[in-house]
Amino acid sequence: MPYIKEEARAILDDCIEKMVYCITDGNIPSDAEFATILGEINYSFSRILSGCAGKTSYSKVAMITGVLENIKQEYYRRVATKYEEQKIIENGDIKEYR
């Protein structure tokens, strides 16, 4: 879960905001632009994970892939679910789920 103590966030947030600025040039990207920066996001996360992990081992691979799965699930729960629920309201549900 991404819920770390406020003190730890204060240390990381400035670096994260600088990275976001570097990737986006300080602008919210369009859908087409976002598609092109996904490679930069992937590169950045891969470098961070590799740089923090050090020498590869089975346990580190298992832990890292577990964290990536948790990130995916948390993003879906917090962002995609709200989006999907709004689209159901706007467009109606499929008959099998009504």
Protein Blocks (a to p, Z undefined) as FASTA:
>chain_A
ZZdcfklmmmmmmmmmmmmmmmnnopacdfklmmmmmmmmmmmmmmmmmmmnmpadfklm
mmmmmmmmmmmmmmmmmmmmmmmmmmmmmnopafklZZ
